[in-house]
Amino acid sequence: MMRKPDGRLQTLRSFFYMHSPILVSAIILIAMISTLLGAIHFEDGKVSIEPTSRNLIIWGPNQNNKSFDLRGPYTVDSALENETSLLRMPQEAMDSLGLSYGDSIYIKNENYTLNQTLSGEDTIMRIPADARSYLGLNVRDVIRDSDVRNIFKNLYAVKNLQVQNNTNLTVQEGVIIKTGAENARIVNIYLNDQKVATTTGIFKNGTYSIDVNGVIYKNIYFDDQNPQADYYLYVGQNVIKIEIDAEAKSDMAFVTANEGWFLNLIFNENI
């Protein structure tokens, strides 16, 4: 004697057969959303989405009026024969590092100047052998944009600040590359009562060196219990004010005196 199938089981089977395309699509959609959410990072006014090798960065309100960037991936290659002290870096990677062409990075105590890529090599990083070895990179390695700062983390870099209203002064800052934004301070630089440059970086309690033309001119002490302060340098007929101002966020740490100089003020004519 045969038994009839259970009614509820039959109903479930019918439901599955009728809706299986929708159920499969829903499972795929959930998997895609989970993958995407795992690739989203929020930091300092921007959203970074990197579900694959390309990195989509959606910016919040910013001074450059950017809405988004699409960065990476990058391929490592060897340096050209006569370029043992150059790093040829894609512009997108420079943006992720927060550096500009003409800046430099110290790798294993060697100074490497950052330069633009060759024509047709917009995603190629040309790095000399010694630097590649120290960074743990090999030729043909592919680097995601989100990994760029990790590769160069804790290295000492020299940045050339944009100088306003004065063509006779170059301002450099010494920084340590960090992987994420931390509490920082805005620093304003004045020459004879005119603001000529501004920057942002992370301070820790300690002594910081200000150089003039590459020579130590003044040491200042930063104290997080009394962080906002003005420091003056008198160079010839010029008065320089270093103003440590309001709180901000930064992924660069200022270099302390035992690591290098915090600021280097270079006068391009006799003072």
C-alpha positions as CSV (number, residue, x, y, z in Angstrom):
1,M,0.0,0.0,0.0
2,M,1.5,3.3,-1.1
3,R,1.5,6.4,1.1
4,K,0.8,9.9,-0.3
5,P,3.7,12.3,0.1
6,D,3.4,14.7,3.0
7,G,1.5,17.8,2.0
8,R,4.0,20.3,3.5
9,L,7.0,18.6,1.9
10,Q,5.2,18.7,-1.5
11,T,4.5,22.4,-1.0
12,L,8.1,23.1,-0.2
13,R,9.3,21.2,-3.2
14,S,6.9,23.2,-5.4
15,F,8.0,26.4,-3.9
16,F,11.7,25.6,-4.5
17,Y,11.2,24.6,-8.1
18,M,9.1,27.7,-8.8
19,H,11.5,30.2,-7.1
20,S,14.9,28.5,-7.5
21,P,16.2,31.2,-10.0
22,I,15.3,33.9,-7.5
23,L,16.8,32.0,-4.6
24,V,20.1,31.4,-6.5
25,S,20.2,35.1,-7.5
26,A,19.7,36.1,-3.9
27,I,22.5,33.9,-2.7
28,I,24.8,35.3,-5.4
29,L,23.8,38.9,-4.4
30,I,24.4,38.3,-0.7
31,A,27.9,36.9,-1.6
32,M,28.7,39.9,-3.7
33,I,27.5,42.3,-1.0
34,S,29.5,40.5,1.6
35,T,32.6,40.6,-0.6
36,L,32.1,44.3,-1.3
37,L,31.5,45.2,2.4
38,G,34.7,43.4,3.3
39,A,36.6,45.6,0.8
40,I,35.2,48.9,2.1
41,H,37.3,51.1,4.4
42,F,36.3,54.4,5.9
43,E,39.0,56.9,6.8
44,D,39.5,60.6,7.2
45,G,36.7,61.8,4.9
46,K,36.9,59.2,2.2
47,V,35.5,55.8,1.4
48,S,37.9,53.3,-0.2
49,I,36.4,50.3,-2.1
50,E,38.7,47.6,-3.4
51,P,36.8,44.4,-4.2
52,T,39.3,43.6,-6.9
53,S,42.7,44.9,-7.8
54,R,41.5,48.4,-8.6
55,N,40.9,50.8,-5.7
56,L,37.8,53.1,-6.0
57,I,38.1,56.0,-3.5
58,I,35.0,58.1,-2.9
59,W,35.9,61.4,-1.3
60,G,33.9,63.4,1.1
61,P,34.0,67.2,1.0
62,N,37.6,68.3,0.2
63,Q,39.5,71.3,-0.9
64,N,40.3,69.8,-4.4
65,N,36.6,69.2,-5.2
66,K,37.4,65.6,-6.0
67,S,34.5,63.1,-6.0
68,F,36.4,59.9,-6.7
69,D,39.7,58.3,-7.7
70,L,40.4,55.0,-9.3
71,R,43.9,53.7,-8.4
72,G,46.1,50.8,-9.0
73,P,47.2,48.0,-9.3
74,Y,50.9,48.6,-9.9
75,T,53.6,46.3,-11.3
76,V,57.1,46.3,-9.9
77,D,60.0,46.6,-12.3
78,S,63.8,47.1,-12.1
79,A,65.3,50.6,-12.3
80,L,67.0,51.8,-15.4
81,E,70.7,51.4,-15.6
82,N,71.7,54.9,-14.5
83,E,68.9,55.5,-12.1
84,T,70.1,53.7,-8.9
85,S,68.9,56.6,-6.7
86,L,65.5,57.1,-8.3
87,L,62.1,55.6,-7.6
88,R,59.8,56.0,-10.7
89,M,56.3,55.9,-9.2
90,P,52.8,56.2,-10.8
91,Q,50.9,59.4,-9.9
92,E,48.1,57.3,-8.3
93,A,50.6,55.7,-5.9
94,M,52.1,59.1,-5.1
95,D,48.7,60.3,-4.2
96,S,48.2,57.3,-1.9
97,L,51.5,58.0,-0.2
98,G,50.7,61.7,0.2
99,L,54.0,62.6,-1.6
100,S,54.9,64.5,-4.7
101,Y,57.5,64.2,-7.5
102,G,60.8,65.7,-6.2
103,D,60.2,64.5,-2.7
104,S,62.5,61.7,-1.4
105,I,62.3,58.6,0.7
106,Y,65.2,57.1,2.8
107,I,65.4,53.3,2.4
108,K,68.1,51.5,4.4
109,N,69.7,55.0,4.9
110,E,69.9,55.6,1.2
111,N,68.1,58.7,-0.3
112,Y,65.8,57.9,-3.2
113,T,64.2,60.7,-5.2
114,L,60.7,60.2,-6.4
115,N,60.2,60.7,-10.1
116,Q,57.4,60.3,-12.7
117,T,56.9,57.2,-14.7
118,L,58.2,56.7,-18.2
119,S,55.9,57.2,-21.2
120,G,53.5,54.3,-21.5
121,E,54.3,53.0,-18.0
122,D,51.6,54.6,-16.0
123,T,51.2,51.7,-13.6
124,I,54.9,50.6,-13.4
125,M,57.0,51.2,-10.3
126,R,60.7,51.2,-11.2
127,I,62.6,50.5,-8.0
128,P,66.4,49.8,-7.7
129,A,67.5,46.4,-6.6
130,D,68.7,47.3,-3.1
131,A,65.5,49.1,-2.3
132,R,63.4,46.2,-3.7
133,S,65.3,43.8,-1.5
134,Y,64.7,45.9,1.7
135,L,61.0,46.3,0.9
136,G,60.6,42.6,0.1
137,L,59.6,43.2,-3.5
138,N,60.4,41.3,-6.7
139,V,60.2,42.2,-10.3
140,R,56.7,41.5,-11.7
141,D,55.1,41.7,-8.3
142,V,51.6,43.3,-8.5
143,I,50.7,45.7,-5.7
144,R,47.2,46.7,-4.8
145,D,46.8,50.4,-4.1
146,S,45.6,49.7,-0.6
147,D,48.9,48.0,0.1
148,V,51.2,50.9,-1.0
149,R,51.4,52.6,2.4
150,N,52.0,49.2,4.1
151,I,55.0,48.7,1.9
152,F,56.5,52.1,2.6
153,K,55.3,52.3,6.3
154,N,57.7,53.8,8.9
155,L,60.1,55.1,6.3
156,Y,61.5,58.6,6.6
157,A,60.5,60.9,3.7
158,V,61.4,64.5,2.9
159,K,58.5,66.5,1.5
160,N,58.7,69.9,-0.3
161,L,55.9,72.1,0.9
162,Q,54.0,74.4,-1.4
163,V,55.2,77.9,-0.6
164,Q,52.9,80.9,-1.1
165,N,53.8,84.5,-1.8
166,N,57.6,84.0,-1.8
167,T,59.9,82.6,-4.5
168,N,63.1,83.0,-2.4
169,L,62.2,80.3,0.2
170,T,61.9,76.5,0.0
171,V,60.3,74.7,2.9
172,Q,60.9,71.0,3.5
173,E,59.5,68.8,6.2
174,G,60.7,65.4,7.5
175,V,58.0,62.9,8.1
176,I,57.5,59.2,8.8
177,I,54.9,57.4,6.6
178,K,52.1,55.8,8.6
179,T,49.4,53.4,7.5
180,G,46.4,55.2,9.0
181,A,45.3,58.6,10.1
182,E,45.9,59.6,13.7
183,N,45.4,62.8,15.8
184,A,47.6,65.5,14.5
185,R,48.3,69.2,14.5
186,I,48.2,71.9,11.8
187,V,51.5,73.8,11.5
188,N,51.6,77.2,9.9
189,I,54.8,78.9,8.8
190,Y,55.1,82.7,8.5
191,L,57.9,84.8,7.0
192,N,57.9,88.4,8.1
193,D,54.2,88.2,9.2
194,Q,53.1,86.5,5.9
195,K,51.9,82.9,5.9
196,V,54.0,81.1,3.4
197,A,53.2,77.4,4.0
198,T,51.0,75.1,6.0
199,T,51.2,71.4,6.8
200,T,49.7,68.7,9.0
201,G,51.4,66.0,11.0
202,I,51.4,63.8,14.1
203,F,53.5,65.1,17.0
204,K,54.6,63.1,20.0
205,N,56.1,64.5,23.2
206,G,59.7,65.3,22.4
207,T,62.2,67.6,20.8
208,Y,62.0,68.7,17.1
209,S,64.7,70.3,15.1
210,I,64.2,73.3,12.8
211,D,67.1,73.7,10.3
212,V,68.0,76.7,8.1
213,N,69.8,75.8,4.9
214,G,70.5,72.3,6.2
215,V,72.0,73.5,9.5
216,I,70.3,73.1,12.9
217,Y,69.0,76.5,13.9
218,K,66.6,75.8,16.7
219,N,65.2,72.9,18.7
220,I,61.6,73.1,20.0
221,Y,59.8,70.8,22.5
222,F,56.3,69.6,21.9
223,D,54.1,68.9,24.9
224,D,50.7,67.4,24.3
225,Q,49.5,69.1,27.6
226,N,50.2,72.5,26.1
227,P,50.2,71.8,22.3
228,Q,49.4,75.1,20.7
229,A,52.4,77.4,20.7
230,D,54.4,79.8,18.5
231,Y,58.2,79.6,17.9
232,Y,60.3,82.3,16.4
233,L,63.5,82.2,14.4
234,Y,65.5,85.3,13.5
235,V,67.5,84.8,10.3
236,G,69.3,87.9,9.1
237,Q,66.6,90.5,8.6
238,N,63.9,87.9,8.5
239,V,61.5,86.8,11.2
240,I,60.1,83.3,10.9
241,K,57.2,82.1,13.0
242,I,56.3,78.4,13.4
243,E,52.7,78.2,14.7
244,I,51.5,74.9,16.0
245,D,47.7,75.3,15.6
246,A,44.5,73.3,15.8
247,E,43.9,69.6,15.9
248,A,43.5,67.6,12.7
249,K,44.1,64.1,11.3
250,S,47.1,62.9,9.4
251,D,48.9,59.8,8.2
252,M,52.3,61.4,8.4
253,A,54.3,61.8,11.7
254,F,56.8,64.6,12.1
255,V,60.4,63.5,12.6
256,T,61.9,64.0,16.0
257,A,65.3,65.6,16.5
258,N,67.0,62.2,17.1
259,E,65.7,60.9,13.7
260,G,66.3,64.0,11.6
261,W,64.8,67.5,11.1
262,F,61.2,68.5,11.4
263,L,61.5,71.5,9.1
264,N,64.3,72.7,6.8
265,L,64.0,76.3,5.6
266,I,66.1,76.9,2.5
267,F,66.7,80.5,1.5
268,N,67.4,80.7,-2.3
269,E,69.4,83.9,-2.0
270,N,71.8,85.4,0.6
271,I,70.2,86.4,3.8
